[in-house]
Amino acid sequence: MNYFEIINKCLVELGYKQVGAFAELTKNDHKKLKNIVNIINNTICRNDNWYFLMRKTTLPLKAGETELKNTINGRIIKLVIDNQEYNYLINYEDYVSKRIPEKSFTVCGDKLVFPEFDADKSIEITYYTKNTTVSSDGTEKASLETETDVSLIPDPYAEPLLVYGACLRLKANPQHVKFSYWYGMYKDALADMKSQISISAKEMPYIKMHRR
């Protein structure tokens, strides 16, 4: 379900009139909804380490160089050089003073900093992207903007999470006649997503029964 379809679904839930074109979303509540849907989408995506946000890339590091421009748009999960995992070192001063732990890297400003190598290296990086949306041409970006943009939250969870979450936030009144319904649908969809989208059976939640 794309951005425009999400907004129209919100309008139905709120008892408002749907619009026939994205360009017609000009009223104050339309603008609020567009902003709120983005807030809900970003909040959910950044609230957990979701597998659907995992990305992998490779950066080249030339021999004798110790710094690379940090082009990773997100949080690094794992960094590997020569099939060896390197740990993130928080204290950049240890690099400056040459007290560098083995197999480590650090960050200084917009640079990734590594030990000096005698040969060219290929830096393999796995990370969680900060992007939360994808356009119709497959380009990932930080927010929903155009009619055909789609959330990175997978189906079938994106629709109930964004629609009911947006309705909850727009009204923000527990006394509203549909507030409890929206809250229940949102909460159930989030719980379902957390329990169902694991790609490995070993990650699935389970219950242990103990005998006494």
N, C-alpha and C positions, 0 to 999 in steps of 0.2 A: 504493500500500500504506500503510494507516494505522498509527498508533503500536502498537495492539494486535496487528495482523498482523505487524509487524516483530518485536515481542517474541516472539511464538509461533514465528516463523521462526528466531530466535536459539536458542530452546529446542530446536528440532529439530536444529540444527547442533551444539549442545552435548551432544546425547544425553539431554536432560531431557524430562520429560513436559510436553506442552502443557496449557494451561488453557482452560476453556470460556468464561470471562468475565474481563473486565479487573479486576474486583474481587477475583479470586482470586490476583492477583499480589502475594502478601503475604510470601513467603519472602525470606530475605536475598539470595539470588542473583537473585531477581526484582527486588528493589529496586536492586541493583547494576546489573543490565541496563538498567533504566529510566533510571538516571542516566547510564550509559555511552553509551547510544544518543543521549542529548541532547548529551553531550560531543562525540561523533563528528560529529553533525549540525552543531553550532555551529562546530567546528573547520574542517570542510570549507567551510562557507558563508563563513567569514571568512578563508579562506586564499588567496583569489584575487578578482579583480574580475569576478565572474560576471555575465553579462548578465541572468540570471533574478532578480537582486536589484536591478536598476536600477528606480528609481521617479522620477516627475516630479510636482511640485506648484507652485502659484502662491501667493505671499503678497502682501498689499496693503501699501504703504508710503505714508502720507499726506504731503502737502506740508509741508515744514518739519521733519519728524521724521527722525531719523538712526538710530534703534534699533528693532529688532523682536525679540520673544521668539523664540529659536531653537527651533522646533517640529520641526526636521528630525531624525528618528530614524535617523541614519546619517551617512555620509561624503559631503560635497558633491563632485560631479564637475564641475558647470558651473552658473554663475549668470549670468543674462541680464537686462538692463534695456534697454528700447527697442531690442531686437534687437542689443544690444552685449554681448559677454561681459565680465564683471568678474572680475579676478584676486584671489585670496585674499592678503591682506597679513598676514604672521605678526606683525609688530611693531605692537601696538596703540598704542604710544607715539607713532608717527608720526601717528596720527589725533588724539591728544590735543594734539600740538604743531602740528597743521594741516599737517604735511608729507605730504599725502595724494597718492599717485601717481594719475594719471588712470585712471578705470575700475577701481576697486579696492574691496574690502570687507574687513572684519576681524571678529573675534569677541572679545567681552569677557564672561566669565562665561557666562550663559545668553542673551546678546544677540547678534544679528547687527547689525553697525554699518556704515552706509553714508554716503556724502557727503550733504549736504543738498540736496534738490531743491525747485524752485519749484512743481512740480505733483505730483499723486498719481502713484505709479508702481506697476506690477505686476511683482513679482520672480519670474521663472521659474527654478526650481531643479531640476536633475537630480542624483540622489544614489543611493548604494548603501544599501539599508535594512539595519538591524541585526537585523531580524526574520528568523527562520529557519524559521518554521512557519506553517501556516494551519489554522484550525479549520473544521469542517463548514459553518459559516455564512459562510465567506469572510473572516473576521477574521484578519489577520496578527498574530503574536505572537512572543515571544522564545524560547519553548521548547515542546517536546512535553509535554502535560499530560494530556489526556483521551484516551479510547479512539479517537476518530475524527479526532484531529489528524493532519495530514500534513506531511511535510517540504517545504520549498520547493525542494529538490533535485529536478530533473525526473525523470520516468520515462524510461527504465528503469534509471537509475543509482542512484536512492535505495535500492532494495532491496539490491543487492550491497554498496554502500558502507556502509550502516548495519548490515546483518547481519554481514558478515564483519569489518568494523571493530570492532564491539562484541565479537564472539567473540575476536578478537585481544587486545583490551584486557582483557577479563575474565580470560582464561587467562594472557596475558603470559608464556608459557613456550615458547621456541623448540623445546624437546624434545617438546612436545605432538604427538601423532600427526597432528593436522589443522592444525597451525600454519602449515606451508609452504603448504598448500592455501588456507587463509583469506587469508594474506598475498598470494599470487599473484592470487586473485580480486579482492581489494580494490585491489591495485595496478593491475590491468588495467582495472577499472571506472573508477578515477580517471583513468587515461590516456585511456580512451575518451571520458569526459565532456569532458576538456580539448580533445580533438581534434574531437569531433563536434557540440558544441552551438553552435558559432559561427553567428550568424544571417546573416553575410555570407561569400560565397565568398572574398573578399579576406583574411579573417581565418584561413582554413584553413591548416594547416601544409603545407609543400611541400618537395620536395628539389630542389636545383639540381645539375645535372650539368655539370661543366666539362671541356672538352677541353684536352689539353696539346699 
